[in-house]
Amino acid sequence: MTDPAGGFVPGADRSAAPAPTDLAVPVAGRKLLTTPDGGFPRVGDLPDYTAWVPLGTLDGVPAWAADLDGAEDRPGRGWASLAAELPGPLAALAGRALTVVTWRRTHRWCGACRAELADVPGESARRCPGCDLYVPIRLSPAVLVAITRPGPADRPAELLLVRHAYGPTGMWALVAGFVEAGETLEAAAHREVGEEVGLALDRLTYFGSQPWAMSGPGVLLTGFTATAADAGAEPVVDGRELTEARWFPLDGLPAELPPAYSISRWLIDATVTSARR
């Protein structure tokens, strides 16, 4: 699997002021504002009084976010539609902008003593000047698992796909869920699969990860592959989060799969490719 971040390097360096030619990623609500041709503007395209927040660099060029809440009527698009068309590095930049701006908007005040939080230099974090509470951006890790069961010669022959009761309900996706406090990623994968489809797993193997702002700012998806511990077991959906679960032959997957820019699809495609070797 290739690195989806490519030339984007996250950062929080405020030591240098934004230059007019630096990249700008303005955020209005859940929308990223774009130029008329659908691209991102430059810092010099926005008013001088804009409050800039560092995002990192894209191919060595500094990138900055700005919270333009209330400007939703300006041209812009949601992160998901942008990520479907942009190269991986730009999609990662857009997702970080949405995460950082949303976090700053919702973490202005100290939750312990109610004082106004101050930025921590060089970090994506804030600290309370009153009680010294440290408030970093907190990620919400989630797991998703591509589960196969073998056919002849013990090679993967079928892939488990599910339909969720929420979101894009017509899409066939992978079993997924959020990690609980005190839980490892591997334990979460076993638990979610057991809870949602009633299957036990063997050969759980880490695949990769992807920031995923579509599920909410700060969500980090971690992907795994696994085989069903009992090749004859059939999935039993939980009836709450899932409406359907089926084994599909790897040479006969449905058309309604996750988008190509998602780690879910990377897992599915990698599973199919591996079975053909």
C-alpha positions as CSV (number, residue, x, y, z in Angstrom):
1,M,0.0,0.0,0.0
2,T,1.3,3.5,-0.8
3,D,1.5,6.3,1.7
4,P,-1.7,8.3,1.1
5,A,-0.2,11.4,2.8
6,G,2.5,11.7,0.1
7,G,4.1,15.2,0.3
8,F,1.9,16.5,3.1
9,V,3.7,16.9,6.5
10,P,1.4,18.0,9.4
11,G,2.8,20.7,11.6
12,A,2.0,23.6,14.0
13,D,4.9,26.0,13.6
14,R,3.8,29.6,14.1
15,S,7.4,31.0,14.1
16,A,7.0,32.5,10.7
17,A,4.0,34.6,9.5
18,P,2.0,33.4,6.5
19,A,3.4,34.5,3.2
20,P,0.9,35.6,0.4
21,T,1.9,32.6,-1.7
22,D,1.3,30.1,1.0
23,L,-1.6,27.7,0.6
24,A,-4.8,28.6,2.3
25,V,-7.6,26.2,3.4
26,P,-10.5,28.3,4.7
27,V,-13.2,26.3,6.6
28,A,-16.8,27.4,7.0
29,G,-18.8,25.0,9.2
30,R,-18.2,21.6,7.7
31,K,-17.3,23.0,4.3
32,L,-13.9,23.9,2.8
33,L,-14.0,27.1,0.7
34,T,-12.5,26.9,-2.7
35,T,-11.6,29.1,-5.7
36,P,-14.0,29.3,-8.6
37,D,-12.1,26.5,-10.4
38,G,-12.5,24.2,-7.3
39,G,-8.9,24.6,-6.0
40,F,-7.6,26.0,-2.8
41,P,-6.8,29.8,-2.6
42,R,-3.5,31.4,-1.5
43,V,-3.1,33.4,1.7
44,G,-2.9,36.6,-0.3
45,D,-6.4,35.9,-1.7
46,L,-8.0,36.5,1.7
47,P,-8.3,39.7,3.8
48,D,-5.3,40.8,5.8
49,Y,-7.1,40.5,9.1
50,T,-7.7,36.7,8.6
51,A,-6.6,34.7,11.6
52,W,-4.4,31.9,10.3
53,V,-3.7,28.5,11.9
54,P,-0.7,26.4,10.7
55,L,-1.4,23.1,9.2
56,G,2.0,21.9,8.0
57,T,3.6,21.9,4.6
58,L,2.6,20.4,1.2
59,D,5.6,19.7,-1.0
60,G,7.5,22.2,1.1
61,V,5.0,25.0,0.8
62,P,3.4,26.1,4.2
63,A,-0.3,25.6,4.4
64,W,-2.7,27.6,6.7
65,A,-6.3,27.1,7.8
66,A,-8.7,29.9,8.7
67,D,-12.1,29.6,10.5
68,L,-14.6,31.5,8.4
69,D,-17.7,30.3,10.3
70,G,-20.7,32.2,8.9
71,A,-19.4,32.3,5.3
72,E,-21.2,29.1,4.3
73,D,-22.7,30.9,1.3
74,R,-19.3,31.2,-0.3
75,P,-18.2,28.6,-2.9
76,G,-17.0,25.5,-1.2
77,R,-17.3,21.7,-0.9
78,G,-17.4,19.1,1.8
79,W,-14.2,17.1,2.6
80,A,-15.7,13.8,1.2
81,S,-16.3,15.2,-2.2
82,L,-12.9,16.9,-2.3
83,A,-11.2,13.7,-1.2
84,A,-12.9,11.7,-3.9
85,E,-11.2,13.8,-6.6
86,L,-8.0,15.3,-5.0
87,P,-4.6,13.5,-4.9
88,G,-3.9,11.9,-1.6
89,P,-1.7,14.7,-0.2
90,L,-4.3,17.4,-0.8
91,A,-7.0,15.3,0.6
92,A,-4.9,14.8,3.8
93,L,-4.4,18.5,4.0
94,A,-8.1,19.2,3.6
95,G,-8.9,16.7,6.3
96,R,-6.4,18.2,8.7
97,A,-7.8,21.7,8.1
98,L,-11.3,20.5,9.0
99,T,-10.1,18.7,12.1
100,V,-7.9,21.6,13.4
101,V,-10.5,24.3,12.8
102,T,-13.4,22.3,14.3
103,W,-11.3,21.4,17.4
104,R,-10.3,25.0,18.0
105,R,-13.9,26.1,17.6
106,T,-15.1,23.6,20.2
107,H,-12.2,23.9,22.6
108,R,-11.9,27.6,23.4
109,W,-12.7,27.4,27.1
110,C,-11.2,25.3,29.9
111,G,-13.5,22.5,30.9
112,A,-12.1,22.6,34.5
113,C,-12.0,26.3,35.5
114,R,-13.7,28.0,32.5
115,A,-10.8,30.3,31.7
116,E,-10.0,30.9,28.0
117,L,-7.4,28.5,26.7
118,A,-4.2,29.7,25.1
119,D,-2.3,28.1,22.2
120,V,0.8,26.0,23.0
121,P,3.6,27.2,20.7
122,G,4.7,24.6,18.1
123,E,1.9,22.2,19.0
124,S,-1.7,21.4,18.0
125,A,-2.7,21.9,21.6
126,R,-4.0,24.5,24.1
127,R,-3.3,25.1,27.7
128,C,-5.3,26.8,30.5
129,P,-3.5,29.9,32.0
130,G,-5.6,29.5,35.1
131,C,-5.2,25.8,36.1
132,D,-2.6,24.6,33.6
133,L,-4.9,22.0,32.0
134,Y,-3.3,20.7,28.8
135,V,-5.8,20.2,25.9
136,P,-4.3,18.5,22.8
137,I,-6.3,17.5,19.7
138,R,-7.7,14.2,20.7
139,L,-8.1,11.6,18.0
140,S,-10.9,9.0,17.9
141,P,-9.3,5.8,16.6
142,A,-11.6,3.3,14.9
143,V,-10.9,-0.2,13.4
144,L,-12.2,-1.9,10.3
145,V,-11.5,-5.5,9.3
146,A,-11.5,-7.3,5.9
147,I,-12.5,-10.8,6.9
148,T,-12.1,-13.7,4.5
149,R,-12.8,-17.4,4.7
150,P,-10.9,-20.0,2.7
151,G,-11.9,-22.1,-0.2
152,P,-10.0,-25.0,-1.9
153,A,-6.3,-25.2,-1.0
154,D,-6.9,-23.0,2.0
155,R,-6.7,-19.8,-0.1
156,P,-9.1,-16.8,0.6
157,A,-12.2,-17.3,-1.5
158,E,-14.9,-15.1,0.1
159,L,-15.0,-11.7,1.7
160,L,-17.5,-10.6,4.4
161,L,-19.3,-7.4,3.6
162,V,-22.0,-5.7,5.6
163,R,-24.6,-3.0,5.3
164,H,-24.9,-0.4,8.0
165,A,-28.1,0.9,9.5
166,Y,-26.9,4.5,9.1
167,G,-24.9,6.6,6.6
168,P,-24.7,5.2,3.0
169,T,-27.1,2.3,3.8
170,G,-26.9,0.9,0.2
171,M,-23.2,0.4,0.3
172,W,-21.5,-2.9,1.1
173,A,-18.7,-2.1,3.5
174,L,-16.4,-3.7,6.1
175,V,-17.1,-4.4,9.8
176,A,-15.9,-1.3,11.7
177,G,-16.2,0.4,15.1
178,F,-14.5,2.8,17.5
179,V,-11.8,1.8,20.0
180,E,-12.8,1.9,23.7
181,A,-10.7,3.5,26.4
182,G,-8.1,1.0,27.7
183,E,-8.4,-1.2,24.6
184,T,-5.8,-2.1,22.0
185,L,-6.5,-1.8,18.3
186,E,-6.4,-5.6,18.0
187,A,-8.8,-6.1,20.9
188,A,-11.2,-3.6,19.4
189,A,-11.1,-5.5,16.1
190,H,-12.0,-8.8,17.8
191,R,-14.7,-7.2,19.9
192,E,-16.4,-5.3,17.1
193,V,-16.5,-8.3,14.8
194,G,-17.8,-10.5,17.6
195,E,-20.5,-7.9,18.6
196,E,-21.6,-7.0,15.1
197,V,-21.5,-10.3,13.2
198,G,-20.8,-12.9,15.9
199,L,-17.6,-14.3,14.3
200,A,-14.3,-15.2,15.9
201,L,-11.1,-14.2,14.0
202,D,-7.7,-15.8,13.2
203,R,-4.6,-14.2,11.6
204,L,-5.5,-10.7,12.5
205,T,-2.9,-8.5,10.7
206,Y,-2.4,-4.8,10.6
207,F,-2.8,-3.2,7.2
208,G,-2.6,0.6,7.5
209,S,-4.4,3.7,8.6
210,Q,-6.1,6.8,7.3
211,P,-7.4,10.0,8.8
212,W,-11.1,10.1,8.0
213,A,-12.8,13.4,8.5
214,M,-16.0,12.1,6.9
215,S,-16.8,10.3,10.2
216,G,-16.0,13.4,12.2
217,P,-13.0,15.6,12.8
218,G,-10.2,13.6,14.5
219,V,-11.3,10.1,13.4
220,L,-8.3,7.8,12.5
221,L,-9.2,4.6,10.8
222,T,-6.9,1.6,11.3
223,G,-7.4,-1.3,8.9
224,F,-6.8,-5.0,9.5
225,T,-7.1,-8.2,7.5
226,A,-8.2,-11.5,9.2
227,T,-9.7,-14.9,8.5
228,A,-12.8,-16.4,10.1
229,A,-11.7,-18.8,12.8
230,D,-14.5,-21.2,11.7
231,A,-14.7,-21.4,7.9
232,G,-18.3,-22.7,8.1
233,A,-19.6,-20.0,10.4
234,E,-22.3,-17.6,9.0
235,P,-22.5,-14.0,10.2
236,V,-25.3,-13.0,12.5
237,V,-26.0,-9.2,12.4
238,D,-26.5,-7.3,15.7
239,G,-29.7,-5.7,14.3
240,R,-28.7,-2.2,15.6
241,E,-25.6,-1.0,13.7
242,L,-25.9,-3.5,10.8
243,T,-28.9,-4.6,8.7
244,E,-27.2,-7.3,6.6
245,A,-24.0,-9.3,6.4
246,R,-23.0,-11.7,3.6
247,W,-20.1,-13.7,2.3
248,F,-19.2,-12.7,-1.3
249,P,-16.9,-14.6,-3.6
250,L,-13.8,-12.5,-4.3
251,D,-14.4,-12.7,-8.1
252,G,-18.0,-11.6,-7.6
253,L,-18.0,-8.6,-5.3
254,P,-21.0,-6.2,-5.5
255,A,-20.7,-2.9,-7.4
256,E,-21.8,-0.8,-4.3
257,L,-18.4,-0.7,-2.6
258,P,-16.7,2.1,-0.6
259,P,-15.1,4.9,-2.7
260,A,-11.6,4.4,-4.1
261,Y,-10.0,7.0,-1.9
262,S,-11.0,5.2,1.4
263,I,-8.9,2.7,3.4
264,S,-12.0,0.4,3.3
265,R,-11.6,0.1,-0.5
266,W,-7.8,-0.2,-0.2
267,L,-8.4,-3.2,2.1
268,I,-11.0,-4.8,-0.3
269,D,-8.8,-4.3,-3.4
270,A,-5.7,-5.6,-1.6
271,T,-7.6,-8.7,-0.5
272,V,-8.7,-9.5,-4.0
273,T,-5.2,-8.9,-5.4
274,S,-3.6,-11.1,-2.8
275,A,-6.0,-14.0,-3.5
276,R,-5.0,-13.9,-7.2
277,R,-1.3,-14.4,-6.6
